[in-house]
Amino acid sequence: MKTDLFTERKLAVMQLRQGKTMPQVANDLDRSLGWVSKWKQRYKEGSWTGLKDKSRAPIQHGNQTSTKIREEIVKARLELEAEAELGKGLKYIGSRAIRTRLKQKKITPLPSIATIERVIRAAGMTKPKPKSVKPEIIYPRLHPTQPHQLCQVDYVPHFLQGGQRVACFNALDVVSRYPTGRAYKQRRSLEAAEFLIHVWQEMGIPQYTQVDNEGCFSGGVTHKYVLGKVVRLALTVGTELVFSPIYHPKSNGSVERFHQDYDDHVWEDTYLSDLDAVHQQGQSFFALYRQREDHTQLNGQSPATLHHQQQPQKLGSDFQLAAKKRPLREGRIHFMRCVTPEGTVRVLNVNWTVPNFDPTKGVWVTVEFKTKGATLSIYDEAPDVQQRRCLATYSFPLNESVLPKEADHPICDKATSEQPIQEASLLSDQSRSESPSPLHQIAEVGGWLLFSSISRTARLAQRVIFTMY
């Protein structure tokens, strides 16, 4: 069970300000009188900020470099500079040369390289290297104006009490600011796919779902033309996956900024011992955040109100992870990329040539899957910009066929009585268009029931395997 120390201290101060005595507050909070007195004084000195934990680092460190050693370091540096200026010996004056000179003088204790660098830097005897300022690349981006158009997804690492690392996935609708999130023990494509299913079931299926280039989303950086678990899942669901530029978190800025609020309210001043505690703390935060009416971008509306003004198309509650690789479906995936000086962009672990590019601007790459094949097109702007140029189009090689969208088999829960998608094979277009005989209908229904039974058995086996491993 977690303990929010900062909240407990604030509660004590608020009760004191309401007129309660220190013994009453100590009794209410099951704390000692000294504890209440301590935080009363800390509040008096530093207001609410004074209730936070202070650093417990010692004022005087036992391993602090002595004044004599510091003077010897500075002296050795000056000697080496003078010898280099007069042309005597070698012209090395760095920290390693200083340490060698101190060793020759038999100075003890002999300081480390890091200590020498720290001392000469403090003495103003170093010349910092000029920072190389790279020109900022302007990337094409989407311009959503309504909820359910663009959802950004990202993860942030945290550590439980005891040191175990967990991956905290968060998702945010860019327009409505409606959030959701979950924490997992690992950060694999399995966890990423499971979280995206949760997002589309709770928030609805957006037109675009934006992610970064982590291997759990992209499928890794090893195999050429890789189409991983998340890509195939997005094509099945019907959302268009968008990959942010590499090493450019600003392009995923809405969810990156939300991470800060998530960290402040879920992880700061708390002790979270396991995933259940993280989930409990996170759900409390998400519920409050969805109802806040003071967001600067929402004009007094809460994220929940704005998000549900239009009924979202949600993924069916029975939709589950597939036990094996999903087939490719008709659809599109997108990449925001920087063009190298050689005039190429790297997409799905392959370099593609970009003709007539602007070195100060990024490009928008779209891979479109159709039943007749796939193409990769490079544009100067995002799809929602009316005037944009196609810089190049290439054939994208596939080793498998592309299936049509499942338009006749709804995968979404709505207000009507539509049924969610089932993990079973679908009837071919030919069999649907023909008028089957009664005998054929009986055989077809019997085959479908048999296949449904097999599918259900497979799903149960999948759950058992996931539980075991």
Residue pairs with C-beta under 8 A, 6 or more apart in sequence:
1 273
1 277
2 270
2 271
2 272
2 273
2 277
2 281
3 270
3 271
4 269
4 270
5 53
5 269
5 270
6 51
6 52
6 268
6 269
7 269
8 29
9 39
9 42
9 51
10 48
10 51
11 29
12 25
12 29
12 31
12 36
12 39
12 40
13 39
13 40
13 43
13 48
13 51
15 24
15 25
15 28
16 22
16 25
16 36
16 40
20 28
22 33
22 36
22 37
22 40
23 33
25 31
25 36
26 32
26 33
26 35
26 36
29 36
39 51
42 50
42 51
43 50
43 51
44 50
52 269
53 269
65 111
65 115
65 119
69 107
69 109
69 111
69 119
70 119
72 102
72 105
72 107
73 98
73 102
73 111
73 115
73 116
73 119
73 120
74 119
74 120
74 123
74 125
76 98
76 101
76 102
76 105
77 93
77 98
77 120
77 123
77 125
79 101
80 92
80 93
80 97
80 98
80 101
81 93
83 89
84 90
84 91
84 92
84 93
90 97
95 113
95 116
95 117
95 120
96 113
98 116
98 120
99 110
99 111
99 112
99 113
99 116
102 110
102 111
103 110
111 119
117 126
120 126
135 360
137 245
137 248
137 338
137 360
137 361
137 362
138 360
138 361
138 362
139 245
139 248
139 251
139 336
139 338
139 361
139 362
140 336
140 361
140 362
140 363
140 364
140 379
140 380
140 381
140 382
140 385
141 251
141 336
141 382
142 149
142 150
142 208
142 210
142 242
142 382
142 383
142 384
143 382
143 384
143 385
144 150
144 174
144 175
144 208
144 384
145 175
146 175
146 310
147 173
147 175
147 176
147 178
147 306
147 307
147 309
147 310
147 312
148 173
148 204
148 205
148 206
148 207
148 307
148 310
148 312
148 313
149 174
149 175
149 206
149 207
149 208
150 173
150 174
150 175
150 206
150 207
150 208
150 209
150 210
150 242
151 171
151 172
151 173
151 174
151 199
151 203
151 206
151 208
151 209
151 210
152 171
152 172
152 174
152 210
152 211
152 252
152 254
152 255
153 169
153 170
153 171
153 195
153 196
153 199
153 209
153 210
153 211
153 217
153 255
154 169
154 170
154 211
154 212
154 252
154 255
154 256
154 259
155 167
155 168
155 169
155 170
155 187
155 192
155 214
155 216
156 168
156 170
156 259
156 262
156 263
157 165
157 166
157 167
157 168
157 187
158 165
158 166
158 168
158 183
158 263
158 267
158 272
158 278
159 165
159 166
160 166
160 272
160 273
160 274
160 275
160 278
161 271
161 272
161 273
162 273
164 185
166 183
166 184
166 185
166 275
166 278
167 183
167 184
167 185
167 186
167 187
167 191
168 181
168 182
168 183
168 262
168 266
168 278
168 282
169 181
169 182
169 183
169 184
169 191
169 192
169 195
170 179
170 180
170 181
170 255
170 258
170 259
170 262
171 179
171 180
171 181
171 195
171 199
171 203
171 255
172 178
172 179
172 254
172 255
172 258
173 179
173 203
173 206
173 303
173 307
174 254
175 306
176 298
176 303
176 306
176 307
177 254
177 258
177 295
177 297
177 298
177 303
177 306
178 203
178 290
178 303
178 304
178 306
178 307
179 258
179 262
179 286
179 289
179 290
179 303
180 198
180 199
180 202
180 203
180 286
181 262
181 282
181 286
182 195
182 198
182 279
182 282
183 275
183 278
183 279
183 282
184 191
184 194
184 195
184 275
185 275
187 214
187 216
188 216
189 215
189 216
189 217
189 219
189 228
189 229
189 230
190 229
190 321
191 216
192 211
192 214
192 216
192 217
192 229
192 230
193 229
193 230
193 233
193 321
194 321
196 209
196 230
196 233
196 234
197 233
197 315
197 319
197 320
197 321
199 209
200 237
200 239
200 314
200 315
201 314
201 315
201 316
201 317
201 319
201 413
202 314
203 307
203 312
203 314
204 312
204 313
204 314
205 237
205 238
205 239
205 312
205 313
205 314
205 315
205 412
206 239
207 239
207 240
208 239
208 240
208 241
208 242
208 334
209 234
209 239
209 240
209 241
209 242
210 241
210 242
210 243
210 244
210 252
211 217
211 218
211 230
211 241
211 242
211 243
211 244
212 243
212 244
212 249
212 252
213 243
213 244
213 246
215 221
216 230
217 228
217 230
217 243
218 226
218 228
218 230
218 231
218 243
218 348
219 226
219 227
219 228
219 229
219 230
219 231
219 348
220 226
220 228
221 349
222 349
223 349
224 348
224 349
224 350
225 348
225 349
225 350
225 396
225 397
225 398
226 348
226 349
227 328
227 348
229 325
229 326
230 241
231 241
231 333
232 325
232 326
232 327
232 328
232 329
233 326
234 240
234 241
234 331
234 333
235 241
235 326
235 328
235 329
235 330
235 331
235 333
235 369
236 326
236 329
236 406
236 411
237 315
237 319
237 411
238 331
238 405
238 411
240 331
240 332
240 333
240 334
241 333
241 334
242 333
242 334
242 335
242 336
243 333
243 334
243 335
243 336
244 251
244 252
244 336
245 251
245 336
245 337
245 338
245 362
246 337
246 338
248 336
248 338
249 256
250 256
251 336
261 289
262 282
262 285
265 285
265 288
265 289
266 272
266 278
266 281
266 282
266 285
270 281
272 278
272 281
289 303
290 302
290 303
290 304
290 307
291 302
291 303
291 304
292 302
292 303
293 300
293 301
293 302
295 301
295 302
295 303
298 306
311 414
311 415
313 412
313 414
314 412
314 413
314 414
315 411
315 412
315 413
315 420
316 410
316 411
316 412
316 413
316 419
316 420
316 421
317 413
317 420
318 420
318 421
318 422
319 411
319 420
319 421
320 423
320 459
320 462
321 462
321 466
322 423
323 458
323 459
323 461
323 462
327 400
327 401
327 402
327 403
328 369
328 398
328 400
328 401
328 402
328 403
329 369
329 402
329 403
329 404
329 405
329 406
330 369
330 370
330 371
330 402
330 403
330 404
330 405
331 368
331 369
331 405
332 366
332 367
332 368
332 369
333 366
333 367
334 364
334 365
334 366
334 367
334 383
335 345
335 347
335 364
335 365
335 366
335 367
336 362
336 363
336 364
336 365
337 345
337 346
337 347
337 362
337 363
337 364
337 365
338 345
338 362
339 345
339 354
339 357
339 358
339 359
339 362
339 363
340 346
341 359
343 353
343 354
343 355
343 357
344 351
344 352
344 353
344 354
345 351
345 352
345 354
345 363
345 365
345 378
346 352
347 365
347 367
347 376
348 367
352 365
352 376
352 378
352 392
352 394
353 392
354 363
354 378
354 391
354 392
355 391
355 392
356 391
357 363
357 391
358 380
361 380
363 378
363 379
363 380
363 391
364 378
364 379
364 380
364 381
364 382
364 383
364 388
365 376
365 377
365 378
365 379
366 376
366 377
366 379
366 383
367 374
367 375
367 376
367 396
368 374
368 375
368 377
369 402
370 402
371 401
371 402
371 403
371 404
372 402
373 395
373 396
373 398
373 402
374 395
374 396
374 397
374 398
374 402
375 393
375 394
375 395
375 396
376 393
376 394
376 395
376 396
377 390
377 392
377 393
377 394
378 390
378 391
378 392
378 393
379 388
379 389
379 390
379 391
380 388
380 389
380 391
381 387
381 388
381 389
382 388
404 429
406 421
406 426
408 426
408 432
409 421
409 426
410 418
410 419
410 420
410 421
411 420
411 421
412 418
412 420
413 420
422 452
422 455
423 455
423 458
423 459
424 448
424 451
424 452
424 455
425 451
427 444
431 444
436 444
